[in-house]
Amino acid sequence: MIPDDMLPHAGQRRRPTLSQDASGNDVYTYPTSGPDVPGWFQQRSTTEFVGGRQTVSTQWWFFCNDQDFGPLDRIAWGADVFEVDGHPKPVWSPDGFHHLEIPLRRVTG
């Protein structure tokens, strides 16, 4: 496990619920709050697309000791909300589970 003093950020896990819209299509609805999870946010890369509109896509990592994250979850940190971008990656040591690395994506514009 990552020591608590190395997890300075609190990410708020937002897990969707499945419902149906007026046309009967399945849609995911995300809550406006969720449980805080101690972790560490780290930016990986950023890309700017210029064309009909200016769009910025930024990739991040969220490192934590909590194993309860899935590819449909979102994580809020301050005013930013990130989408889990793929499957979270559990990292193991010879002693067992060490931490979870969650790829995140934030798109603006």
Secondary structure, DSSP 8 states (H G I E B T S, - for coil): ---GGG--EEEEEE--EEEE-TTS-EEEE--S---EEEEEEEEEEEEEE-SSS-EEEEEEEEEES-----TT-EEEETTEEEEE-S--EEEEETTEEEEEEEEEEEEE-
